[in-house]
Amino acid sequence: MAGHRPIGYWLKELDRLINARFEDDLAAAGLSRRHWQMLNSLAEGPRPAAEVRDGLAPFWNDSSEWDIQLAHLVDRGDIADDSGTLALTETGHTTHQQAFGLIGKRRRAMLDGITDEQYIETVRLLEKMAANMSGAGPSD
């Protein structure tokens, strides 16, 4: 394996590229990656704001980002906040569908030349590595 970059390099590089490309695609629709995550979290129906926030917490740079991003989507008319329960508005559903198309196209491009089996095995291996590194041990 001499001369090959380690897995940490490729994980960071892929994460950087995913973020950059998704941000570029979403920016055309006036959205950020965080906006997309919030919209997608509500695509199946209304949810408590705290539940959505907590589910997306690993992606925020700091805790104030949630309030800023949510306010932007409420101001745009994409999300309605009814006493702490968030839901997509009709406009939000349209925005989500448009963004879903952009993200889907980018994901398909990312997986070009990779079989379903290769993808599933890669995810399984990454999950196992994460479990090993967390001290939880391998999961079977």
WOWOVEN-V617468 format. One record per pair of residues at least 6 apart in sequence whose C-alpha atoms are under 6 Angstrom apart, sorted by the first residue. I is the first residue (numbers start at 1). J is the second residue. Records with the same first field share a line. If there is no record, write none. Layout:
I: J / J
This chain:
23: 32 / 33
26: 32
46: 86 / 87
47: 85 / 86
48: 84 / 85 / 86
49: 84 / 85 / 86
73: 79
74: 80
78: 88 / 89 / 91 / 92
79: 87 / 88 / 89 / 92
80: 86 / 87
128: 138
131: 137 / 138
132: 138
